[in-house]
């Protein structure tokens, strides 16, 4: 195989399975869990603050006028619950309302005609009607004699349609039992959507960053600390999973029924059976965070101390022009000392001369 082909073959992209296996999923999953949890909490707080800007429910006289228009007849005394959200006597959690309980038979063949008549009257009066999949009612080509039929049909339960106008929403529900309910509730202001989106987004980003930082500190824990933090987080995930799934299911089901459902993000946390589980999960997650925060990080390496003599900057000596030194004359080599008796011989020779 030529060298260039070998290089290309060695540099080929790895398979998807190999790439997935090479990714460290632990910090991603922890950060994702914290981001979802804090995002849900922040979105709930934002929606709760947005609901504070909603108007009041109609008075009994106003509600009776709306009900008479929809029913086209006399209505019973209304039931009221004026708080924004709360619990019914049967333990059901929902928004505040003005409710009219009407006698009806949701299992009769004439009930769909009854629901359609109520919907048409409200639509004619200027209410924006949003019907659910269960509230389509009979087709316009159906036999009109079925309006008064007492034959049994498939029973219809739950929400049939909603109608919005101004600050209020009319909900028409079938059951439970042999009755129909017409409820007037508050219409969610724009602050609910904006507050939920803003609070959820900011909290989710903060949760993602906190989760990534926590996983980095997790590596500095001892064996016991790692084991404790891992089990605490796992227990918190198990405790929060039912609430997250219930919230997701209700949101999906609400948008499948209506184009603009009014389902608060905290609806699962308000369930009496799930509330203790949510509190326990939050406590466990807080304990895991305390263990991770208590991790002792290694101290950064300190630079070696520098002596004062080395620290002083070297001062350059001033440049001095060197003058050319004069050439020194060569000194004659010193004479060797005279040999013994040499001076007498030289003197005799001089006298002879």
TORNU-427803 format. One record per residue (C-alpha): residue number from 1; x, y, z. Coordinates in steps of 0.5 Angstrom, whole numbers. Example, Ala and Ser with C-alpha at 12.3 -4.5 7.8 and 13.67 -1.06 7.14 Angstrom:
@num->1; east->25; north->-9; up->16
@num->2; east->27; north->-2; up->14
//
This chain:
@num->1; east->0; north->0; up->0
@num->2; east->3; north->7; up->-2
@num->3; east->5; north->11; up->4
@num->4; east->0; north->17; up->3
@num->5; east->-6; north->11; up->3
@num->6; east->-3; north->9; up->9
@num->7; east->-3; north->16; up->12
@num->8; east->-10; north->17; up->10
@num->9; east->-13; north->10; up->13
@num->10; east->-9; north->11; up->19
@num->11; east->-13; north->18; up->20
@num->12; east->-20; north->16; up->18
@num->13; east->-25; north->18; up->23
@num->14; east->-27; north->13; up->28
@num->15; east->-33; north->9; up->28
@num->16; east->-39; north->12; up->32
@num->17; east->-39; north->7; up->38
@num->18; east->-32; north->8; up->39
@num->19; east->-33; north->15; up->39
@num->20; east->-39; north->14; up->44
@num->21; east->-34; north->10; up->49
@num->22; east->-29; north->15; up->49
@num->23; east->-33; north->20; up->52
@num->24; east->-33; north->21; up->59
@num->25; east->-41; north->21; up->60
@num->26; east->-41; north->22; up->68
@num->27; east->-40; north->30; up->68
@num->28; east->-45; north->30; up->63
@num->29; east->-50; north->26; up->66
@num->30; east->-49; north->30; up->73
@num->31; east->-49; north->37; up->70
@num->32; east->-55; north->35; up->65
@num->33; east->-59; north->32; up->72
@num->34; east->-57; north->39; up->76
@num->35; east->-59; north->43; up->70
@num->36; east->-66; north->40; up->69
@num->37; east->-67; north->40; up->76
@num->38; east->-65; north->47; up->77
@num->39; east->-69; north->49; up->70
@num->40; east->-75; north->46; up->73
@num->41; east->-75; north->50; up->79
@num->42; east->-73; north->56; up->76
@num->43; east->-78; north->56; up->71
@num->44; east->-83; north->54; up->77
@num->45; east->-81; north->60; up->81
@num->46; east->-82; north->65; up->74
@num->47; east->-89; north->62; up->73
@num->48; east->-91; north->63; up->80
@num->49; east->-89; north->70; up->80
@num->50; east->-92; north->71; up->73
@num->51; east->-99; north->69; up->76
@num->52; east->-99; north->74; up->81
@num->53; east->-100; north->79; up->75
@num->54; east->-107; north->76; up->73
@num->55; east->-113; north->79; up->75
@num->56; east->-119; north->77; up->79
@num->57; east->-124; north->72; up->78
@num->58; east->-131; north->74; up->76
@num->59; east->-136; north->76; up->81
@num->60; east->-142; north->71; up->82
@num->61; east->-147; north->75; up->78
@num->62; east->-142; north->76; up->72
@num->63; east->-140; north->68; up->73
@num->64; east->-148; north->67; up->73
@num->65; east->-149; north->71; up->66
@num->66; east->-143; north->67; up->63
@num->67; east->-146; north->61; up->65
@num->68; east->-153; north->63; up->63
@num->69; east->-151; north->65; up->56
@num->70; east->-147; north->58; up->55
@num->71; east->-153; north->53; up->58
@num->72; east->-158; north->58; up->55
@num->73; east->-162; north->57; up->61
@num->74; east->-162; north->57; up->69
@num->75; east->-156; north->55; up->73
@num->76; east->-155; north->53; up->80
@num->77; east->-151; north->57; up->85
@num->78; east->-144; north->57; up->84
@num->79; east->-138; north->54; up->88
@num->80; east->-132; north->59; up->89
@num->81; east->-124; north->58; up->90
@num->82; east->-121; north->65; up->89
@num->83; east->-114; north->63; up->90
@num->84; east->-109; north->62; up->84
@num->85; east->-108; north->55; up->86
@num->86; east->-110; north->50; up->91
@num->87; east->-113; north->44; up->93
@num->88; east->-120; north->42; up->92
@num->89; east->-124; north->38; up->98
@num->90; east->-122; north->31; up->94
@num->91; east->-115; north->33; up->94
@num->92; east->-115; north->35; up->87
@num->93; east->-110; north->41; up->86
@num->94; east->-111; north->46; up->80
@num->95; east->-113; north->53; up->79
@num->96; east->-118; north->58; up->83
@num->97; east->-125; north->57; up->79
@num->98; east->-132; north->59; up->79
@num->99; east->-136; north->53; up->78
@num->100; east->-143; north->51; up->76
@num->101; east->-145; north->43; up->77
@num->102; east->-150; north->41; up->72
@num->103; east->-154; north->35; up->71
@num->104; east->-152; north->31; up->65
@num->105; east->-151; north->24; up->63
@num->106; east->-144; north->23; up->59
@num->107; east->-145; north->16; up->57
@num->108; east->-152; north->18; up->53
@num->109; east->-151; north->19; up->45
@num->110; east->-154; north->26; up->46
@num->111; east->-149; north->29; up->51
@num->112; east->-144; north->30; up->45
@num->113; east->-150; north->35; up->42
@num->114; east->-150; north->38; up->49
@num->115; east->-143; north->40; up->49
@num->116; east->-143; north->42; up->42
@num->117; east->-149; north->47; up->43
@num->118; east->-145; north->50; up->49
@num->119; east->-139; north->51; up->45
@num->120; east->-143; north->54; up->39
@num->121; east->-146; north->59; up->44
@num->122; east->-140; north->61; up->47
@num->123; east->-136; north->62; up->40
@num->124; east->-142; north->66; up->37
@num->125; east->-141; north->71; up->43
@num->126; east->-134; north->72; up->42
@num->127; east->-130; north->67; up->46
@num->128; east->-124; north->64; up->43
@num->129; east->-126; north->56; up->43
@num->130; east->-120; north->51; up->43
@num->131; east->-123; north->44; up->43
@num->132; east->-120; north->38; up->45
@num->133; east->-120; north->31; up->41
@num->134; east->-125; north->29; up->46
@num->135; east->-130; north->35; up->45
@num->136; east->-130; north->34; up->37
@num->137; east->-138; north->33; up->38
@num->138; east->-142; north->30; up->32
@num->139; east->-141; north->32; up->25
@num->140; east->-146; north->37; up->22
@num->141; east->-149; north->32; up->17
@num->142; east->-151; north->27; up->23
@num->143; east->-158; north->26; up->24
@num->144; east->-161; north->32; up->28
@num->145; east->-166; north->27; up->32
@num->146; east->-160; north->24; up->35
@num->147; east->-160; north->31; up->40
@num->148; east->-166; north->28; up->44
@num->149; east->-163; north->20; up->44
@num->150; east->-163; north->17; up->50
@num->151; east->-159; north->11; up->47
@num->152; east->-152; north->9; up->51
@num->153; east->-146; north->11; up->47
@num->154; east->-139; north->11; up->49
@num->155; east->-138; north->15; up->56
@num->156; east->-134; north->21; up->55
@num->157; east->-130; north->24; up->61
@num->158; east->-125; north->30; up->62
@num->159; east->-124; north->36; up->59
@num->160; east->-129; north->38; up->53
@num->161; east->-126; north->45; up->51
@num->162; east->-124; north->51; up->53
@num->163; east->-126; north->58; up->51
@num->164; east->-122; north->65; up->52
@num->165; east->-124; north->72; up->53
@num->166; east->-121; north->78; up->56
@num->167; east->-118; north->75; up->63
@num->168; east->-122; north->69; up->64
@num->169; east->-123; north->62; up->61
@num->170; east->-129; north->58; up->61
@num->171; east->-128; north->50; up->62
@num->172; east->-133; north->45; up->60
@num->173; east->-132; north->38; up->63
@num->174; east->-136; north->32; up->63
@num->175; east->-136; north->28; up->70
@num->176; east->-135; north->25; up->74
@num->177; east->-141; north->21; up->75
@num->178; east->-148; north->24; up->72
@num->179; east->-146; north->31; up->71
@num->180; east->-142; north->36; up->67
@num->181; east->-138; north->42; up->70
@num->182; east->-137; north->49; up->67
@num->183; east->-132; north->53; up->70
@num->184; east->-129; north->60; up->70
@num->185; east->-122; north->60; up->71
@num->186; east->-116; north->66; up->70
@num->187; east->-113; north->66; up->63
@num->188; east->-105; north->66; up->64
@num->189; east->-102; north->73; up->63
@num->190; east->-96; north->73; up->58
@num->191; east->-92; north->74; up->64
@num->192; east->-93; north->67; up->66
@num->193; east->-90; north->65; up->59
@num->194; east->-84; north->70; up->60
@num->195; east->-83; north->69; up->67
@num->196; east->-83; north->61; up->66
@num->197; east->-78; north->61; up->60
@num->198; east->-73; north->66; up->63
@num->199; east->-73; north->63; up->70
@num->200; east->-72; north->56; up->67
@num->201; east->-67; north->58; up->62
@num->202; east->-62; north->62; up->67
@num->203; east->-63; north->56; up->72
@num->204; east->-61; north->51; up->67
@num->205; east->-55; north->55; up->65
@num->206; east->-53; north->56; up->72
@num->207; east->-55; north->48; up->74
@num->208; east->-50; north->46; up->68
@num->209; east->-44; north->50; up->70
@num->210; east->-45; north->48; up->78
@num->211; east->-46; north->41; up->75
@num->212; east->-39; north->41; up->71
@num->213; east->-35; north->44; up->77
@num->214; east->-38; north->39; up->82
@num->215; east->-35; north->33; up->78
@num->216; east->-29; north->37; up->77
@num->217; east->-28; north->37; up->85
@num->218; east->-31; north->30; up->85
@num->219; east->-24; north->28; up->83
@num->220; east->-21; north->31; up->89
@num->221; east->-25; north->27; up->94
@num->222; east->-22; north->21; up->98
@num->223; east->-25; north->14; up->97
@num->224; east->-30; north->14; up->102
@num->225; east->-32; north->21; up->100
@num->226; east->-33; north->19; up->93
@num->227; east->-37; north->13; up->95
@num->228; east->-42; north->17; up->99
@num->229; east->-43; north->23; up->94
@num->230; east->-44; north->17; up->89
@num->231; east->-50; north->14; up->93
@num->232; east->-53; north->21; up->95
@num->233; east->-53; north->23; up->88
@num->234; east->-56; north->16; up->85
@num->235; east->-61; north->16; up->91
@num->236; east->-63; north->24; up->89
@num->237; east->-64; north->22; up->82
@num->238; east->-69; north->16; up->84
@num->239; east->-73; north->20; up->88
@num->240; east->-74; north->26; up->83
@num->241; east->-75; north->21; up->77
@num->242; east->-82; north->20; up->78
@num->243; east->-84; north->27; up->79
@num->244; east->-80; north->29; up->73
@num->245; east->-83; north->24; up->69
@num->246; east->-90; north->26; up->71
@num->247; east->-89; north->33; up->69
@num->248; east->-87; north->31; up->62
@num->249; east->-93; north->27; up->61
@num->250; east->-98; north->32; up->64
@num->251; east->-94; north->37; up->59
@num->252; east->-95; north->33; up->53
@num->253; east->-102; north->31; up->54
@num->254; east->-104; north->38; up->55
@num->255; east->-101; north->40; up->49
@num->256; east->-104; north->34; up->45
@num->257; east->-111; north->37; up->48
@num->258; east->-110; north->44; up->47
@num->259; east->-106; north->49; up->43
@num->260; east->-105; north->53; up->50
@num->261; east->-106; north->49; up->56
@num->262; east->-105; north->52; up->63
@num->263; east->-101; north->47; up->66
@num->264; east->-96; north->50; up->72
@num->265; east->-89; north->47; up->72
@num->266; east->-90; north->45; up->79
@num->267; east->-96; north->41; up->78
@num->268; east->-92; north->34; up->80
@num->269; east->-89; north->37; up->86
@num->270; east->-96; north->39; up->89
@num->271; east->-98; north->32; up->89
@num->272; east->-99; north->30; up->96
@num->273; east->-96; north->23; up->95
@num->274; east->-90; north->26; up->91
@num->275; east->-89; north->32; up->96
@num->276; east->-85; north->28; up->101
@num->277; east->-81; north->24; up->96
@num->278; east->-79; north->31; up->92
@num->279; east->-77; north->34; up->99
@num->280; east->-73; north->28; up->101
@num->281; east->-69; north->28; up->94
@num->282; east->-67; north->35; up->95
@num->283; east->-64; north->34; up->102
@num->284; east->-60; north->28; up->99
@num->285; east->-58; north->32; up->93
@num->286; east->-56; north->38; up->98
@num->287; east->-52; north->33; up->102
@num->288; east->-48; north->30; up->96
@num->289; east->-47; north->38; up->94
@num->290; east->-44; north->39; up->101
@num->291; east->-39; north->33; up->101
@num->292; east->-37; north->35; up->94
@num->293; east->-36; north->42; up->97
@num->294; east->-32; north->40; up->103
@num->295; east->-27; north->37; up->98
@num->296; east->-20; north->39; up->100
@num->297; east->-17; north->42; up->93
@num->298; east->-9; north->41; up->92
@num->299; east->-5; north->47; up->94
@num->300; east->-2; north->50; up->88
@num->301; east->6; north->50; up->87
@num->302; east->9; north->56; up->90
@num->303; east->15; north->58; up->86
@num->304; east->22; north->57; up->89
@num->305; east->24; north->63; up->94
@num->306; east->29; north->68; up->90
@num->307; east->35; north->71; up->94
@num->308; east->36; north->78; up->95
@num->309; east->42; north->78; up->91
@num->310; east->39; north->75; up->85
@num->311; east->33; north->79; up->86
@num->312; east->37; north->85; up->85
@num->313; east->38; north->87; up->77
@num->314; east->44; north->87; up->74
@num->315; east->47; north->95; up->73
@num->316; east->50; north->95; up->67
@num->317; east->57; north->99; up->68
@num->318; east->58; north->105; up->64
@num->319; east->61; north->104; up->57
@num->320; east->68; north->108; up->57
@num->321; east->72; north->108; up->51
@num->322; east->78; north->105; up->52
@num->323; east->84; north->109; up->50
@num->324; east->90; north->105; up->46
@num->325; east->96; north->104; up->51
@num->326; east->103; north->106; up->49
@num->327; east->107; north->100; up->47
@num->328; east->112; north->98; up->53
@num->329; east->119; north->98; up->50
@num->330; east->122; north->91; up->51
@num->331; east->127; north->90; up->57
@num->332; east->133; north->87; up->56
@num->333; east->134; north->80; up->59
@num->334; east->138; north->81; up->66
@num->335; east->145; north->79; up->65
@num->336; east->147; north->72; up->68
@num->337; east->152; north->73; up->74
@num->338; east->159; north->73; up->73
@num->339; east->163; north->66; up->74
@num->340; east->167; north->66; up->80
@num->341; east->174; north->69; up->79
@num->342; east->172; north->72; up->72
@num->343; east->172; north->79; up->75
@num->344; east->180; north->78; up->77
@num->345; east->181; north->76; up->70
@num->346; east->178; north->81; up->66
@num->347; east->182; north->86; up->71
@num->348; east->188; north->83; up->69
@num->349; east->187; north->84; up->62
@num->350; east->185; north->91; up->62
@num->351; east->191; north->93; up->66
@num->352; east->195; north->89; up->60
@num->353; east->192; north->93; up->55
//
